[in-house]
Every structure is written in structure tokens, then in C-alpha cells.
Amino acid sequence: MQSFLDYSGARGQNAFLRLPARAGLRMVLAFLLACLAPLATVPAFAQQMLEPVAAGKSGRDQTISAQTPLKIGITPVAPFILNHGEGQWSGIGVDLLNHVANALSVEYDFVETAPENMVDAVAQGRLDAAVGPVPINARDEQRIDFSQPYYSGGAGVAVRLADHLGPTFIFGLLTSPAFLSMLGLLTGPLFFVGAFIWLLERRANPEQFEPRPGRGIFSGFWWATVTMTTVGYGDKAPVTFLGRLLAMFWMFAALILAAITTAQLAAGFSASINTGIMNNISDLSSARVGTISNSASDKYLSAMSIHASDYATVSGGLEALEKGDIDAFVYDRAVLQWMISGNSDIYLTPLQFGQENYGLMLPKNSPDRKTVDIAILNTLETQQWAITLERYLSGSR
């Protein structure tokens, strides 16, 4: 019994002693595993974090550097888009795009695209944006987004001056109130100065200014006229001191009077042209009209039931106008103003109708539209943009 107890006690004691040792070992192993487990994920995490650093760029820098230049669709249509060759472009739309790109710090490449393909290319993602002769309209707005308009205009009418500057026009100009008032403004001072010079010269210079009032005053009127026009035949000249003093005064006064008269006559001539050529849209109904096929101007004319001959290009339509094949050519006023600058045979009438707004073409629901709109509005509010419009719309090349 004793031996059994002794044996059992000794065995139990050894078992008791061995049990804590195993539990302690497990605890140590569990602690080591708990400490080493986070370290097992360090290499993958460290690799993810250190790869951009090894390249010398942050994650944001890597995205920016990987960004390729935007593809911008473009087509030459003066004065909005001008192609100077060798990748050199200018124009109203190009200048605006440069301002927007600088404001957004983005780069872009131009992709020359036909106008009829621009909307499809932007809608299908082949172009990031486009600028060209596509006015803002409801049909295309369903497929793409238009930015804020950077230019607003309308259709203009170009005519040939030779068709309107005939004898009837000249007679109307010579009998117009403006011309008659200018004629009166001239003849009054001429007679006054002529009579005054006759009074001063009739006794000391009777050979040139006859003493008789009728002939003498007419001689004075003749002298005043040739002096004012700077012709100066030399057949008559004052010899008295007061006569020469009056002559000096009249020479300087005549310069000012002639300048005023010339300006008034020019203004009256322009006003006569403006009021005598295509005063309103109804004048187009009885004229042979041409325009660009499928253009906004073509749609305007169709809506007003005005038949128009279709032309493929603006230059072709203006050439037909010069030849007399048509009486008027209707298209975007800014384009016509640019195309006929320097051409004295074609006149752009003040008649303008329709409304055409031009903006950048962007993908549908573009997240950048708000930013682009703000950049455009900031550009339009600058004095530099006003100078840009004046430079292109005045026909300066």
C-alpha cells in the first residue's frame, strides 16, 4: 500500500510537474507566433509602399506623369481655326483652348477631324474634346456635352457692290439730305470768304478782282474754292496786307472744313449703302441666294421658305457671288467678314439673323465640364480676350 502510494504519488507528482512545462511551452510558442505574425505581412506592404519611392515619385506624381496628352479634334475654319502648316494653329477657338489648357495645366495634341465626324468621335471616346464649326444645338447635346459658349454670332449676308452702285444709287446719294447739307455747309463759307476778299482787293487789285460786284464776288468765290481744295491755279492772289492775312486764315480753316466735309460724306455714303442694300430678310426672298449645304444658315433660310443654292465651301460660294451666279451669299457672319477682308468687290451688309453659339465639345457627363466652364468664363472676362476677338473679327491676318 505504501509502495503503491509512494509510486502513485511520485508519478502524480511528475505528471503535475510536466503539465506546467507543456503549458508554458505552448504559451511561449503562442507569444512568438503573435509577435512574428505581423512581420509576415511586411514584405508585401513594404514592396507596395517602396516601389513608387524607388522610382522617385509619389503615387500622385506617378498618375500625372502617366497622363497622356489630350486628343483634341480640330478643323480649319477661319477665323475660328487657322492652319499655318507644320503643326502651327491659331484662331479664336485655338486661343481659347490655349487659355483653358494653361488654366488646367494639361497638355494636348490636335487631331484634324472633319466637322461631320466631330460629334461621333467625342461621343465614342476617340477624342477627348473638339473645337470646330459645330454650333451648340439640342440634337448633339443628347450625345455629348457642350461647354459654355466662347463666341456668339449669327448669319450674315454678303453681296456684290457692282449690283447696287448703279445710276439710281448715285442719284439717290447726290440728292440725299446728308449730301445737300454738306453742300450747303461748303458753299456758305465759300461765298462769305469770296465776298470778303473782293472787298479787300477790289481797289488795290482790280485786274484779278473786278470792281463790279457781280464779276468781283464770283472771282472771290473762285479764289476761295481753289484755295480750299489746295489746287491753287495761281491766276488770282491777294496783294494787300489784309487780303493776305485773310488768305492765311482761310488756308488753315479750309483744311479743317475739308476734313470735316470728307468725313461726313464718307459716313453718308456708308449709311446710304447700309440702308439701300438688303435692309431686311424679306429682300432675300426676291434674290438668288447661296449658302453652305446642311449648315445652320441653310436651316434658317429653309425655315423662312427662302430657296438657296448649295455650295460645298465658303470660297466657292463667294466666287459664285463675284461671277454674278447669285445675288447674295448667306453664312456665319464672322467667317464672311474674315473671307472678304481686302475684297472691295464684295460687301457684308449689316443684316444679321439667327443665333449661333460656339463652345468646346466634351464627352457626355464629363466630370471636367464644370472646371472647363469656369476656365472659359475667366478667359472671356479678360481684356486680352476682347483684343483677341478684335484682331480676328476685323480680318487682321
Order of alpha helices (4+ residues) and beta strands (2+ residues): alpha-alpha-alpha-beta-beta-beta-alpha-beta-alpha-beta-alpha-beta-beta-alpha-alpha-alpha-alpha-alpha-beta-alpha-beta-alpha-beta-alpha-beta-beta-alpha-alpha
